[in-house]
Amino acid sequence: MRLGLRENLAQFSLLVAVNALVGGMIGQERTVLPLLAEEEFGLTALTATLTFIAAFGIVKALTNFVAGTLSDRFGRKPVLVAGWLIGLPVPLLLMWAPTWGWVVFANVLLGVNQGLTWSTTVIMKIDLVGPAKRGFAMGLNEAAGYGAVAVTALATGWIAAEWGLRPAPFLLGLAYAGLGLGLSVLFVRETHGHARHEAATHTGAYGALSTREVFVLTSFREKALSSASQAGLVNNLNDGLAWGLLPIFFADAGLSVGRIGVLAAIYPAVWGLGQLVTGGLSDRTGRKPLIAGGMLVQAAAIALIAVTSGFGAWALGAALLGAGTAMVYPTLLAAVGDVAHPTWRARSVGIYRLWRDAGFAVGALTAGIIADLVSIEAAILAVAALTALSGVVVIVRMYETHPPQRRAA
């Protein structure tokens, strides 16, 4: 048994493909669902419209925590397969939901699906590659996932413009779920043994810990882990805004469904492709500069969208938002992997992802309430300010988790 990207290339590549299918499950909603809320279900209050994101975020956050614990206890592959089984009904519910409550329930199942499948593909790649190329590995993983989000958002926007909001766009999600389940059952191999192999030679400040101790350490006590957790939460807070509120913001300005689909795709496309560069870059330059800088770039991009108008300016804002997120997303996962001991790393990743994906719910509720009470523009600016504050916290509190001597290892 050997660690390394080259040594495990076939299995690693398969997991990249599986994670692209996981991302596609979210992408089927990015363009269509906010518009569906208004046009087919008649929801006018933005807080009510964003309940599907809040439900998704809460459930996915809790499932991330459970996924890490279950992966340490029972292995990675059974958790991955269970996630795909739970995701199979989601596209069918979105196609035929008679009321908005059924859409919210579909997003509860989607949250479980994403928490189990995305968490385990992340953990399995960290298991396989070892410490030297961890950032590059996370860049490939997240690029595949969010590249698929972008492609699917663009495709469903085009399908909806041609054939309507339902059911045609969600046929893609049904294909993704079936293919993901088949690949996971037939071809993915267990990687828990690689983590145990690394643990035999790992050195660090913390050894074997209980789940409670890992939670406290990751959430509050350890400076790098807790800084990563808060930055992850704020990152997905602004992603919740981009997912749920920006399509409505653009529609209110008179953009067509097709053009909204393009804007909904630009952000995750730049995010996905950018991670092919930023993940490996963090292996060479360190994690902290990319995390702090990425949060500040995101804040500037969100503010730009709020204070400008027109497709060109919003496309620039979406691209900058994607670039800032690409700087942050794989680097945060790599930083958690740097600090966490292999014996409790899956649980630490799960706890980090719990906080990160809680940001979907926090962002949806916060943005919805501010938008209903003040305006959509005020909600967007409030999220920009929170994102900038998060970047300052990283600058002040976080230390470098991948110093030069480790980069050369």
N, C-alpha and C positions, 0 to 999 in steps of 0.2 A: 504494500500500500504506500503510495507516494502522493505528496501534495504538490500542487502546481497547475497552472493553466495548460501548459503544453502536455503534461502527463495525463490530464483528465479532459482533453479537448473534446472528444466525442460526446461525453456525458454533459459537459458544460454547455456545448452548443445546443444539445437537445433541450436543456433547461432554459436557455435563452429563447428558443422557439416557443416553449410552453408559456413562458412569461409574456411573450407577445400576444398570445391568445388570452391570457388573463387581462392584459391591458385593453384588448378589443372588447371585452365584456363591459368595461366602463365607457369606452368610446361610443358604443351604440346609443348612449343616452345624452352625450354632451351637447349636441345640436338640437335634438328633437324634443326631449322631455320638458324643458322649460316652456317651449312653445305649445306643446300639447296641453300643459296645465291651463293656459289661457284660452286656447282655441276650442278644445274639445270638452274640458271640464269646467270652464267658466270661472276659474279662480282669478280674483282681482287683487286680493291682499297678498303682498309679496312674501310676508312671513308664512302664510299658508302654502304658497307656491313652493317655498324652499323646504317644506317638511320632508320631502323625499331625500334631500341631501343630509338633513339633520339625522334622519333615521339611519341612513347609510353610514354616516360618520360615527355615530354612537356604537352601532353594532360592529362595524369593522374594527374600531378601536379596541373594544372588549375582546373580539375574536383574535386580534393580533396577540394579546396577552395570553390567551388560552392556547393559541397555536404554538407559541414558543415553549410553553410548559409541556404540552402534549408531544412536541417534537423531541424534547429531551427525554421524555418518559417512554414513548412508544416507537420513536423513529420518525423520519421526515416523510417518507413515501406514503404511509397510511393517512397522514394529515392532508397531504396534497390530493389524494384520490377522493377523500371525503369532501373536500372543498369543491371539486368539480361536480360531484353528485348533487350537492346542494345548489349549485349554480344552474343546473339544467332547466328548471322550471322558469327561470327569470325572464327570458325572452318571450315565452308563451304568455306569462302574466302581463307583460307590457303590451303585447299585441291585442289582448282581448279583455283587459281590465274594464269592468263596467262602471267603476267609481274610482275617485282619486285614492281612496283608502287601499284599494288593491294595488295601485302603483307604489304606494308607500310600503306595503307588505313585500312587493317584489324587490324593493331596495333594501329591506331587512335581509332577505335571502342573498342579495348581491353583496351586502356587507360581510356576511359570513363567508361567502365564496371568496371574496377578495382577501379577507383576513387570513384564511387558511391557505389559499394557493400562493398569493404573492409572498407572504411571510416565509413559507417553506422554500420557494424557489430562491429567495434571498439567502436564507440560512444554508441551503445546500451548496450554493456557489461559494459562500464564505468557507464552508467545510472543505471544498475541493481545492481552492487555489492557494491557501496558506497566506502568510502575512505580506510577502513582498509585493504582490500584484493585486491587493485587495481593492484598492480604489479603481483600478482598471476594470476589474471584474464587476464591481457595482455599477460602473459606467455602462458596460455592455448590458447588464441586466435591466437597468432603468431605461436605457435607450430603447431596448426592444419593447418594453411595456408601454412607454409613453409615445414611442413612434407609432405603435398600433393604435393608441388612443387617437392620435392625430389623423391617421389614415382613415380610421373608422368614422370619426367625426365628420370628416370631409365627405366620405362615401355616403353616410346616412343623410347628410344635408342634401346631396344631389338626388338620392333616391326619394327623399321626402318631397323635394321640389317637383319631381316627375310623377310620383305615384301616391303622394299623400303621406301624412304623418304616421298612419298605421294601416296595415301591419307590416308593410314591405321593409322599412328600415331595420326591423328587429330580426329579420331572417338571418342577417349576418351574425348576430349574437348566438342564435341557435346553432349555427355551423361552428362557431368558435367553441361553444361548450362541448359539443359532441367530439370534436377533434382533440380538444384538451384532455378530456377524460380518456379517450383511447390511447393517446401517447403516454399519459401518466401511468395507466394500468400496464401497458405492454412493454414499454421501453425504458422508463425512468428507473434508476437503481438507487438503493438506499445509500446515504452518505454519512450516517451518524458515526460509522467507524473511522472516517477521516478526522472528525473532531476529536475523538478519543486518542487517535494517533498523535495529533498536534498537542493535546493536553499533556502528553508524557514528557514533552520537551519545553513546554511553555513556562516562562518566568514572568511574574507580575506581582503587584502589591497585594492582590486578593486571590485566595484559593477557593475551595469549595464553599458555597454559600447556600442558605435557604432561599426559597422564592421571596419571602418577605424581605430578607436582607438585600437581595438583588433589586427589588422594587425601590426600596429606600435609596440605595446607592445610585441607581440609574436616574431616578426622578429628582432627587434633592441633594444628596450628600457629595457625590463625586463631581468635581467641577466640570470636567469635559463631558461626561455623560448627561448631567443635568442641563448643561448649556445646549447640548445637541437636542435634548427632549423639548426644551422650550422653543428652539428655532424650528424644529420639525412641526410643532403645533401651529406656529404662526405661518409657516410656509403653506400648510394645507388649509389654514384659515383663508388665506388669499386665493388658494385654488378653489375653495368652495364658492368664493365670490365670483371667480371667473366662470365656473361651471353653471351656477344657478342664476346669477343676477346680470352678468354682462350680456347674454343673449337677449334678455328682456330690454336692457338699456339700449342695445343696438336696434332692436325691433321698434321701440318707441321713437327712435330717430328716423325711422322709415326705411331701414335696410331690408332687402329681400331675404327669404330663408336661405337661398344659395349663398349670398354674400356673408350672412351670419355664419354659415357653415365654414366658409373660408377663414373668417376670423377665429372661430372656435378651433380650427385646425392649426393655424399658425403658431399659437402658443405652445401646445404640446409637441408640434413638429420641431421647433427650435429647441425646446426642452429635451426631446428625445435624442436628436442628432447631436446636440451640444454635449451630452453626457459621454459620447464616444471620445471626446477630447478631455473634458474636465475630470473624469474619473482617474484616468492615467496621469493627468497633470498633478493631481493631489498626491500621487505616489512620489513625484519628483520635487514638488515645492512645499509640501505640507498641506494639512487640512484647514487650519484656521483662516488663512487669507481668503480662500475661496468661499468659506462659509460666511464670514463677515461681509465680504464684498458682494456676494450673491444676494444677501438679504437687503443690502442698501440699493442694489440695482433693481430688485423687485419693487421696492418702495417707490423709486423714481418712476418706474414704468406704470404702476397703478395710478399714481398721481397724474401722469401724462394723459392716460385714458380719460380721467375725470375732467380735466380742464381743457381738452381739445374736442374737436368734432370732425366728422368726415372719415370715410373708409381708410384713406392713406395714413392719417395720424393714428387712428386706432390700430391699424396693421403694424405700425412702428411700435406702438405701446405693447401690443401682444408679443411681438418678436423680442423686445427687451425683457418682458416678463418671462418668456421662455428661456432667455439667456441667463437671467439671474437665477432661475430655478434650476437650470442645468449645473450651475456652479455649486449649488447647495445640496441637491438631492442625493447623488451618489456619495458625496464627500461626508455627509452626516452618517450614512450607514457605515462607511469605511472607518470613521472615527470611533463609532461604537464598537466595531470589530477590533480596532486597535487596543482598546482599553479592557474590554470584557474578556475574562478568562474562558478558554474553550469549554470548561465544564458547565458554565452557566451563560455562555454567550447567546444561545438561542433564546433563553428567557430574557436577557437584557435587550436583544433586538426586538423581541415581542413587546416589551415594556416601552421602549423608545417608540415603536410603531403605534402603541396604544395612545401615547401622548400626541404623536404626529397626526394620526387620523381622527383624534378627537377635535382637531382643528376644523375638519369639515363641518361638524355640528356647531361648534362655536362660531365659525364664520357665517354659516347659513342663518343662524338665529340672530347674531349681532347685525349682520348686513340687512336682513329682512326687517328687523325692528326699526333700525335707523332710517331705512328707505321708506317705510310706512309713515313714520313720525315726521321726517324732515324731507328727504329726497334721495333718489338713487345716487346722485353725485356726492351727497354728504356721506353716504355709506361707503362709497369707493374711497373717498379721501380719508375716512376714519381707518379703514383697513391699511391704507398706505402709511399712515402715521404709526400704527401698531407694528408694521413690518420694519420700519426704520428703527423703532425702539428695540426690537429683537436683535437687530444687527449690532446695536450699541452694547447690549448685554453680552453678546459673543465676544466683542472686542475687549470688554472689561474682565469677564469671568473665565473664559475658556483658555486653556493652555494648548500648546501644539502636541498632538497625539502621535505624530509620525515624524520624529526628529531625524536629522541627517544620518545618524548611525543606523537607524532602522531602515531608511530608504535604500541603503547599500546592502542590506542583509539578503 
